C-alpha cells in the first residue's frame, strides 16, 4: 500500500485566471499556479464546508498565454486628527482608486490537483462531482470547469538513465531550474492571516529529474507538496520534503 495509492485527480480549466501576489503597489502580479490557500478555498466552496483532514495535496498545470488588464479597484480611506497628529479613526468605504493598475491575467489556464485523503476519499469524490458552489480561479469573474476522478498513483524512483522530467508544478524542494516562491499555504485564523511557506515552481525543466516521484495510471508525474492535519487545532501544514528518498510514506 505504501508504494501504490488511490488518489483523486482534479482537473480544472477555464478562460482566465489571476492569483494575486500581495505586496506589489503599482502592478497586480499573479502566481503561475493557484497557491495552496486558493485550492483550500476552492475546495471549501465546492464542498460547502471546511475540507476534512488529514489531506495531502499536489498542484501542477499551466496556461496558454498572458495578457494585461487595466483596471480600477475598490479602496479604503483613513481619517486623522491633524491637531493630535495621529490616526484616530478608520473609515472604510467603497471608493475607486485614482490610479488604475495593470493586472496580469493568465489565459486558458489548466490545472491538476492531486488529493489524497483515504479516510474521506468517497466523500471528496462525490462532492467534487456534485459541487455546492462554483469554481473560480482567483477572481469572481474567472469562472472555471472542474472534473474529479479516482486514479491509482505509484511511487517510483528516477535515476539519470530514466530521463524523466517534472514540469509545470509546485515542488516541496529545489531542483535544477526551479524558482523559489513564498506561497500562502493556509489561513491561520478567522481574520484570514496567511501562513507563508517557501516552496518552488518549475515550468520547463532544463535537466532530467533524479529522485522519488509519483506516477499515475495515465502516466502523469508529480511530487506531493503539503499535508494538512489538525490545522483546525492550530497546526501548520507540513511541507513534504524528500527525506530518506521518500516524498511521502
C-alpha positions in Angstrom: 0.0 0.0 0.0 2.9 2.3 0.7 4.0 2.4 -3.0 0.5 2.5 -4.5 -2.2 4.8 -3.5 -5.7 5.5 -4.8 -5.9 9.3 -5.2 -8.3 11.9 -6.6 -7.2 13.7 -9.7 -9.0 17.1 -10.0 -8.8 18.7 -13.4 -9.6 22.4 -13.6 -9.8 24.6 -16.6 -11.2 28.0 -17.7 -10.7 31.0 -19.9 -8.8 33.3 -17.4 -7.2 33.1 -14.0 -5.5 35.5 -11.6 -3.8 34.6 -8.3 -2.7 37.9 -6.8 0.8 38.2 -5.3 0.3 40.6 -2.4 2.8 43.4 -1.8 3.1 45.0 -5.2 1.9 48.6 -5.1 1.6 49.6 -8.8 1.1 46.2 -10.5 -1.1 43.2 -9.7 1.1 40.3 -10.4 -0.1 36.7 -10.4 1.3 33.3 -9.3 1.6 30.9 -12.2 -0.4 28.2 -10.5 -3.1 28.5 -7.8 -1.4 28.6 -4.4 -2.3 26.1 -1.8 -4.5 28.5 0.1 -6.5 29.1 -3.1 -7.0 25.4 -3.5 -8.3 25.1 0.1 -10.7 28.0 -0.6 -11.9 26.3 -3.8 -12.5 23.0 -2.0 -14.4 24.8 0.7 -16.6 26.5 -1.8 -17.3 23.3 -3.7 -17.8 21.1 -0.7 -19.9 23.6 1.2 -17.8 23.1 4.3 -14.2 23.0 5.6 -12.2 20.4 3.7 -11.9 17.3 6.1 -8.4 16.3 7.2 -6.0 14.7 7.0 -5.4 15.8 3.5 -2.4 15.8 1.1 -2.1 17.9 -2.0 0.0 18.2 -5.2 -0.5 21.1 -7.6 0.6 21.4 -11.2 -0.6 22.9 -14.5 -0.1 25.7 -16.9 -1.7 28.3 -19.2 -1.8 29.2 -22.8 -0.6 32.8 -22.5 -0.6 36.1 -20.6 -2.3 39.4 -21.2 -2.5 42.6 -19.1 -5.8 44.1 -18.0 -6.1 47.7 -16.9 -8.5 48.1 -14.0 -9.5 50.2 -11.1 -10.0 48.8 -7.6 -12.2 49.5 -4.6 -10.2 51.0 -1.8 -10.4 52.4 1.7 -9.5 55.6 3.5 -8.3 56.5 7.0 -9.3 59.8 8.7 -6.9 61.6 11.1 -7.0 64.4 13.7 -4.4 66.8 12.3 -4.1 68.6 15.7 -3.1 65.5 17.6 -1.1 64.2 14.7 -2.0 60.6 14.9 -4.6 58.3 13.4 -7.7 58.1 15.5 -10.4 56.5 13.3 -10.5 54.2 10.4 -13.4 54.7 7.9 -13.8 52.0 5.3 -15.9 53.0 2.3 -16.3 51.9 -1.3 -14.2 54.2 -3.5 -12.3 53.8 -6.7 -8.5 54.4 -6.6 -7.4 57.4 -8.7 -4.6 55.3 -10.4 -5.8 52.2 -12.2 -3.4 49.2 -12.0 -2.2 46.7 -14.6 -3.3 43.2 -13.8 -1.5 40.1 -15.1 -4.2 37.7 -16.3 -3.4 34.1 -17.3 -5.2 33.0 -20.4 -6.6 29.5 -21.0 -5.4 28.1 -17.6 -5.4 24.3 -17.0 -4.5 22.8 -13.6 -4.3 19.4 -12.0 -4.7 18.9 -8.2 -3.9 15.6 -6.7 -5.7 14.9 -3.4 -5.0 12.0 -1.1 -7.4 11.6 1.9 -8.1 7.8 2.4 -10.5 8.5 5.3 -12.6 10.8 3.2 -12.0 9.5 -0.4 -15.5 8.8 -1.3 -16.8 12.0 0.3 -14.4 14.1 -1.7 -15.1 12.3 -4.9 -18.9 12.6 -4.6 -18.9 16.2 -3.6 -16.4 17.4 -6.2 -18.6 16.0 -8.9 -21.7 17.5 -7.4 -20.4 20.9 -6.1 -22.2 23.1 -3.7 -20.7 26.3 -5.1 -19.0 27.5 -8.2 -15.3 27.1 -9.2 -13.3 30.4 -9.5 -9.6 30.7 -10.4 -8.9 33.7 -8.3 -11.3 36.5 -9.1 -15.1 36.1 -9.2 -15.1 36.6 -13.0 -12.5 33.8 -13.5 -15.1 31.0 -13.6 -13.9 27.5 -14.4 -14.9 23.9 -15.0 -13.9 21.0 -12.9 -13.8 17.2 -13.1 -12.7 14.7 -10.4 -11.8 11.1 -10.9 -10.3 8.3 -8.8 -6.9 7.1 -10.1 -4.1 4.9 -8.9 -0.7 6.6 -8.3 2.6 4.6 -7.9 5.7 5.6 -6.1 8.8 5.4 -8.4 12.5 6.5 -8.3 14.1 8.1 -11.2 17.8 7.7 -12.0 19.8 9.5 -14.6 19.2 6.7 -17.1 15.4 7.1 -16.7 15.5 10.6 -18.4 12.2 11.9 -17.0 11.2 15.5 -16.3 9.0 17.1 -13.7 7.5 20.3 -15.1 4.7 22.8 -14.7 4.5 22.1 -11.0 4.9 23.3 -7.4 7.7 21.4 -5.7 8.5 20.9 -2.0 12.2 21.1 -2.6 14.5 22.8 -5.1 15.6 21.1 -8.3 17.8 22.5 -11.0 15.8 25.2 -12.9 13.1 25.7 -10.2 12.4 29.1 -8.8 11.8 29.7 -5.1 8.4 31.3 -4.2 6.7 32.3 -1.0 3.3 30.9 -1.2 0.3 31.2 1.1 -0.5 27.7 2.3 -3.4 28.3 4.7 -5.3 30.9 6.8 -4.2 30.9 10.4 -7.4 32.2 11.9 -10.8 33.8 11.3 -9.0 37.1 10.4 -7.6 35.4 7.3 -4.0 36.0 8.2 -1.9 33.9 5.8 0.7 31.3 6.6 3.5 31.7 4.0 5.9 29.0 3.1 8.9 28.9 0.7 8.2 26.3 -2.0 9.4 26.0 -5.6 8.0 26.4 -9.0 9.3 24.8 -12.2 7.8 25.5 -15.6 10.1 23.9 -18.2 12.8 21.6 -16.8 16.3 22.2 -18.2 17.7 18.9 -16.9 16.4 15.4 -16.1 15.0 14.7 -12.7 16.6 12.2 -10.3 14.8 11.0 -7.1 11.5 9.9 -6.0 8.3 10.8 -7.8 4.7 9.6 -8.2 3.2 8.4 -11.5 -0.5 7.9 -12.2 -2.1 5.2 -14.3 -2.3 7.8 -17.2 1.5 8.5 -16.9 1.3 11.9 -15.3 4.1 12.6 -12.8 4.1 14.7 -9.7 5.5 15.3 -6.2 3.3 15.6 -3.1 3.5 19.1 -1.7 1.7 19.6 1.6 0.0 17.6 4.3 -2.9 19.2 6.3 -3.5 17.5 9.6 -5.4 19.0 12.6 -4.9 22.6 11.2 -8.3 23.4 12.8 -6.4 22.9 16.1 -3.7 25.3 15.1 -1.2 23.0 13.4 0.6 24.3 10.4 0.6 22.4 7.2 3.6 20.1 6.7 5.8 20.5 3.7 6.6 17.0 2.3 10.3 17.3 1.9 12.1 14.3 0.4 13.7 12.5 3.3 15.3 9.1 3.1 14.5 9.0 -0.6 10.7 9.3 0.0 8.4 12.2 -0.7 5.6 10.6 1.3 5.3 7.3 3.1 
